[in-house]
């Protein structure tokens, strides 16, 4: 007998929606576990909150006793990151008799030192705490003990890492190579954080190029094309070939990853909720990444060389060591492939979900 489960999302992110992709890949993997996942949205940004909640109350009458996995990010439920209405969604589902699970894709509240930032952070933390009390199950994409806002592990809590939102084949892809050592960067954050990441990439590659000589930087995915000018200017005069491609089909991103020798991750600290970092692990690559409070097993079981946050020169030295030492590179690659199969491949993720939902 198939167990029906609803994945409930807030407003759609553009140009790509990582949470929707997560749900689609998860749904495909859950089919093998006897679970049918259906994706629904509360499109409050189009219909308004009053109409959207009314529609949800009517629709959820048909979900009685079904599991509804509500996907949480602050910006999915509020244009400015004040997601207090998210709790009204959970209460409406409970009144309809559903079993409610909350999947926390945002591990922490937003940073910032302005008064508005502090207020937003307070609202987000309060919303997340109350959501854990209202939910029948809580799914964290990082270990709960790593969360600053969570006073104690909630009942029916589960830690389930994310998988890569890409169509990786069952067998490893071996891409054609021209022999040029290649560093891959998958996606750059938008706005000011992206500007900082770009400078970190430049400093890391400059440091690596001193030791390696001729090499290639391949940057692909979201916002990559917006940083092409900065990257070219920052690496001008160095023996570094630069390849840039923005948002592309999943198969093309997989091929980009397969053509790399090492993966650089500077979008904050690496963690089990960072699907772009998991993509590098899924490709069997050595990873050079920043470490922060979220960094913990099983992501550290992969072939990851950890660097203190905002130390791009050290990242560059680590890149150079990996590119110049084939034995070390193979050891890290083997660790990444093993960690992927055990923890981050979609069948492994789906098995954890199936155990939680069927047990509860």
PyMOL commands that set and color helices and strands:
alter all, ss='L'
color gray80, all
select helices_A, chain A and resi 18-31+44-47+49-63+74-76+86-95+115-134+144-146+191-212+225-234+250-258+275-282+299-301+312-324+326-344+346-359
alter helices_A, ss='H'
color red, helices_A
select strands_A, chain A and resi 3-9+35-41+67-72+99-104+137-140+157-159+182-186+215-220+240-245+262-269+286-291+304-308
alter strands_A, ss='S'
color yellow, strands_A
deselect
rebuild
show_as cartoon
